[in-house]
Amino acid sequence: MLEELKKEVFEENLELVEKKLVIYTWGNVSGIDRESKVFAIKPSGVDYDIMKAEDMVLLDLEGKKIDGKYKPSSDTPTHIELYKAFPEIGAIVHTHSSYATSWAQARKDIPAFGTTHADYFYGDIPCARALTKEEIENEYEKNTGLVIIETLKERNINPMDIPGIIIASHGPFAWGKDAKQAVYNAVVLEELSKMAYRTIQINPNIKSVEKYLLDKHYFRKHGKNAYYGQN
């Protein structure tokens, strides 16, 4: 099971490259086996061109390495906090994709302007607050996870309804039930960021989409009464 997890996480790390969400060694994907409470994550600073499935690092939720010859991603503590806080999350993605990161650097939520956004994210994509000097200097990556959790809880957001967030001055994190879905959501988040930016360029006074249209498009794809696609 854990070897399959490593293979899945490896393949989805490569998908980030394929979808042009990362360059060089930027970004990472992790996925967790909830039964064993072990997760696999990309090794730190290893180039995608030479990376192999066996290079994925296995850790427990205390950050103890179970298997792997490399150090895990430096973002590992962020992933751990999210896995601990939200048992429904099965995989996490972090990138520095350009449009989503631009919104993060501007420290602005990504507004839900239309039905494409509503199909995947049930409302504005939040921008978490900037970390304090103390939070950055002491356990920065762990505190990044904690500020994501803080933001979702303060705004009463179900993480599976809005499966991604941006961190002020940093970049996006996305998640899903497994690594494939998490990467899919990261790709969608980047496209929505791009559309939102262009929308504001065309009409700086545009407001978020009406709640009834947001509801219609989100719930036709999600929840017990969804009817989009094949049963």
C-alpha positions as CSV (number, residue, x, y, z in Angstrom):
1,M,0.0,0.0,0.0
2,L,2.7,2.5,0.9
3,E,4.7,1.7,-2.3
4,E,1.5,2.5,-4.2
5,L,1.2,5.7,-2.3
6,K,4.8,6.7,-3.2
7,K,4.1,6.0,-6.9
8,E,0.9,8.0,-6.9
9,V,2.5,11.0,-5.2
10,F,5.5,10.8,-7.5
11,E,3.3,10.8,-10.6
12,E,1.3,13.7,-9.4
13,N,4.4,15.7,-8.6
14,L,5.3,15.2,-12.3
15,E,1.8,16.3,-13.2
16,L,2.6,19.7,-11.7
17,V,5.4,20.0,-14.3
18,E,3.2,18.8,-17.1
19,K,0.5,21.4,-16.2
20,K,3.2,24.1,-15.9
21,L,2.4,24.9,-12.3
22,V,6.1,24.5,-11.2
23,I,9.6,25.1,-12.6
24,Y,13.0,23.9,-11.3
25,T,12.4,22.3,-7.9
26,W,9.5,24.5,-6.9
27,G,6.4,23.0,-5.3
28,N,5.5,19.6,-3.8
29,V,2.7,17.0,-3.5
30,S,2.0,14.8,-0.6
31,G,-0.6,12.0,0.0
32,I,-1.5,10.2,3.2
33,D,-2.6,6.7,4.0
34,R,-5.1,7.3,6.8
35,E,-5.1,3.8,8.0
36,S,-1.4,3.7,8.8
37,K,-1.2,7.5,9.4
38,V,1.8,7.6,7.1
39,F,2.2,10.1,4.3
40,A,4.5,10.4,1.2
41,I,6.0,13.7,0.1
42,K,8.4,15.0,-2.5
43,P,12.1,15.2,-1.3
44,S,13.5,18.7,-0.7
45,G,15.3,20.3,-3.6
46,V,15.4,17.3,-5.9
47,D,14.9,18.1,-9.6
48,Y,11.9,16.7,-11.3
49,D,14.0,15.5,-14.2
50,I,15.9,13.0,-12.1
51,M,13.3,12.2,-9.4
52,K,12.0,8.6,-9.1
53,A,9.1,7.1,-7.3
54,E,11.4,5.5,-4.7
55,D,12.7,9.0,-3.9
56,M,9.4,9.9,-2.2
57,V,9.9,10.2,1.5
58,L,7.5,8.5,4.0
59,L,6.8,10.1,7.4
60,D,4.4,9.7,10.2
61,L,2.2,12.6,11.5
62,E,4.9,13.5,14.1
63,G,7.3,14.2,11.3
64,K,9.4,11.1,11.9
65,K,10.9,9.6,8.8
66,I,9.7,6.1,8.1
67,D,11.5,5.5,4.7
68,G,13.6,7.5,2.2
69,K,17.2,8.4,1.5
70,Y,16.4,12.1,1.1
71,K,15.2,14.9,3.4
72,P,11.5,15.6,2.9
73,S,10.2,18.8,1.5
74,S,10.8,21.9,3.6
75,D,7.0,22.4,3.6
76,T,6.5,19.1,5.4
77,P,5.4,20.7,8.7
78,T,2.7,22.6,6.8
79,H,1.3,19.4,5.3
80,I,1.4,17.7,8.8
81,E,-0.7,20.4,10.4
82,L,-3.3,20.2,7.6
83,Y,-3.5,16.4,7.8
84,K,-4.0,16.6,11.6
85,A,-6.7,19.3,11.4
86,F,-8.7,17.9,8.6
87,P,-9.1,14.1,8.4
88,E,-11.1,14.4,5.1
89,I,-7.9,15.7,3.3
90,G,-6.1,12.9,1.6
91,A,-3.4,14.9,-0.3
92,I,-1.9,18.4,-0.4
93,V,-0.2,20.4,-3.1
94,H,1.9,23.5,-2.8
95,T,3.0,25.5,-5.8
96,H,4.2,29.0,-6.7
97,S,2.0,29.2,-9.8
98,S,2.2,32.7,-11.2
99,Y,-1.3,34.0,-11.1
100,A,-2.3,32.5,-7.7
101,T,1.0,33.7,-6.3
102,S,0.4,37.2,-7.7
103,W,-2.9,37.3,-5.7
104,A,-1.1,36.1,-2.7
105,Q,1.6,38.8,-3.0
106,A,-1.2,41.3,-3.4
107,R,-2.7,39.9,-0.2
108,K,-6.2,39.7,-1.7
109,D,-8.8,37.0,-1.8
110,I,-9.6,35.6,-5.2
111,P,-13.2,36.5,-5.8
112,A,-15.8,34.2,-7.2
113,F,-16.8,36.1,-10.3
114,G,-18.6,33.5,-12.3
115,T,-19.8,30.0,-13.0
116,T,-16.4,28.5,-13.8
117,H,-15.2,29.4,-10.3
118,A,-18.5,28.2,-8.8
119,D,-18.2,24.8,-10.4
120,Y,-15.2,24.0,-8.2
121,F,-14.9,26.5,-5.3
122,Y,-17.9,27.4,-3.2
123,G,-17.1,31.1,-2.8
124,D,-14.1,33.4,-2.8
125,I,-10.7,31.7,-2.4
126,P,-9.3,33.2,0.9
127,C,-6.0,34.8,1.4
128,A,-4.7,33.9,4.8
129,R,-3.1,36.7,6.8
130,A,0.6,37.4,6.8
131,L,2.6,35.6,9.4
132,T,4.1,37.7,12.2
133,K,7.8,38.1,12.6
134,E,7.8,35.7,15.5
135,E,5.8,33.1,13.6
136,I,8.3,33.4,10.7
137,E,11.4,33.1,12.9
138,N,10.0,30.2,15.0
139,E,8.7,27.1,13.2
140,Y,7.8,29.0,10.0
141,E,6.4,26.1,8.0
142,K,4.4,24.7,10.9
143,N,2.9,28.2,11.5
144,T,2.0,28.4,7.8
145,G,-0.1,25.3,8.3
146,L,-1.6,26.8,11.5
147,V,-2.6,30.1,9.7
148,I,-4.3,28.1,7.0
149,I,-6.3,26.3,9.6
150,E,-7.0,29.6,11.4
151,T,-8.4,31.1,8.3
152,L,-10.6,28.2,7.3
153,K,-12.1,28.0,10.9
154,E,-12.5,31.8,11.3
155,R,-14.4,32.0,8.0
156,N,-16.4,28.8,8.7
157,I,-15.1,27.1,5.5
158,N,-15.4,23.4,4.9
159,P,-12.0,22.6,3.3
160,M,-13.7,20.3,0.8
161,D,-16.0,23.1,-0.4
162,I,-13.1,25.5,-1.0
163,P,-10.2,23.1,-1.6
164,G,-7.4,25.7,-1.7
165,I,-6.1,28.8,-0.2
166,I,-3.4,31.4,-0.8
167,I,-1.0,32.7,1.9
168,A,-0.2,36.4,2.0
169,S,3.1,37.1,0.3
170,H,3.7,33.4,-0.3
171,G,1.5,31.3,-2.6
172,P,-1.2,28.7,-3.0
173,F,-1.9,25.4,-1.3
174,A,-4.6,23.1,-2.6
175,W,-5.9,19.7,-1.4
176,G,-8.3,16.8,-2.2
177,K,-9.3,13.3,-1.3
178,D,-6.2,12.0,-3.1
179,A,-3.2,13.3,-4.9
180,K,-4.8,13.3,-8.3
181,Q,-7.7,15.4,-7.1
182,A,-5.4,17.7,-5.1
183,V,-3.3,18.5,-8.2
184,Y,-6.5,18.9,-10.2
185,N,-7.7,21.5,-7.7
186,A,-4.3,23.3,-7.8
187,V,-4.6,23.5,-11.6
188,V,-8.2,24.9,-11.3
189,L,-7.1,27.4,-8.7
190,E,-4.4,28.8,-11.0
191,E,-6.9,29.1,-13.9
192,L,-9.4,30.8,-11.6
193,S,-6.7,33.2,-10.5
194,K,-5.9,34.1,-14.1
195,M,-9.6,34.6,-15.0
196,A,-10.2,36.8,-11.9
197,Y,-7.2,39.0,-12.7
198,R,-8.4,39.4,-16.3
199,T,-12.0,40.1,-15.2
200,I,-10.8,43.0,-13.0
201,Q,-8.8,44.4,-15.8
202,I,-11.9,44.5,-18.0
203,N,-14.2,45.7,-15.3
204,P,-12.6,47.1,-12.1
205,N,-16.0,47.5,-10.5
206,I,-17.3,44.0,-10.9
207,K,-18.7,42.2,-7.8
208,S,-18.7,38.6,-6.8
209,V,-21.3,36.4,-8.5
210,E,-24.8,36.2,-7.0
211,K,-25.2,33.6,-4.3
212,Y,-28.1,31.9,-6.2
213,L,-25.9,31.4,-9.2
214,L,-23.0,30.2,-7.1
215,D,-25.3,27.7,-5.4
216,K,-26.7,26.4,-8.6
217,H,-23.3,25.7,-10.2
218,Y,-21.6,24.4,-7.2
219,F,-24.3,22.0,-6.1
220,R,-25.1,20.6,-9.5
221,K,-21.5,19.1,-9.3
222,H,-21.2,18.5,-5.6
223,G,-23.3,17.0,-2.8
224,K,-26.2,14.5,-2.7
225,N,-28.3,16.2,-5.3
226,A,-25.5,16.7,-7.9
227,Y,-26.6,15.8,-11.5
228,Y,-23.6,16.9,-13.6
229,G,-21.8,14.1,-15.5
230,Q,-22.6,10.4,-15.7
231,N,-24.0,8.4,-12.7
